[in-house]
Amino acid sequence: MTTILRANTDLVAVAWLGGVAGLTAAMVGAQLPADATTWITSGFVTVRTSGGRPVLDNALRGPVVTVDTWACKPTSSKPPWNRANELAELVVRACYPRTDAERTNLCRLLTLPGSYPAVRVLSAYPVTEPRRSYGDIGDYASYTFDLQLNWVDQS
């Protein structure tokens, strides 16, 4: 029996964030890489599903995901808060398109990894303001906020 893969919110959020202007797919994942040297110059964005609900009458998914943006300066006891905030603001800015190209990038067809079906993101918008996350490692800075994604499976 062949297993049919279905898209899930974590895959969709990682793929959508990886296409935000100023970010790359290599800068986004479900967890922070253990080796900070792989992302120390660019920063990193992690995402996890934290709420939302599917629409009952059709296949529209409306999850809320928590986005954490990370920056690190290993030789300093002063975390690079500005860099972590800049990454968060890139995502927030992507939710408010001003040009046709930005609108196209907001609502777009996403190719997911492996044999997962494509999905279309219909909208994305922040539901909380980016805020500092305290209690992290001394030379790490992190901002967190919640993002609503509305998407449909294209299979």
Number of C-alpha atoms within 10 A of each C-alpha: 3 4 5 9 10 12 19 16 20 16 19 24 29 21 20 25 24 19 18 19 13 14 18 15 14 12 21 26 20 16 12 17 14 8 8 16 11 13 19 15 12 19 22 26 31 21 25 19 18 13 13 14 10 13 11 8 6 8 12 17 20 20 21 23 23 20 26 27 29 29 27 26 17 16 8 11 11 13 21 19 20 13 20 26 21 17 22 23 16 15 26 19 15 20 21 14 13 10 9 9 9 16 15 11 18 22 17 16 18 20 16 17 12 7 11 16 17 18 22 18 22 16 15 22 18 20 14 12 14 22 13 16 16 11 9 10 12 14 16 23 25 29 25 22 20 21 25 21 21 21 25 18 19 12 9
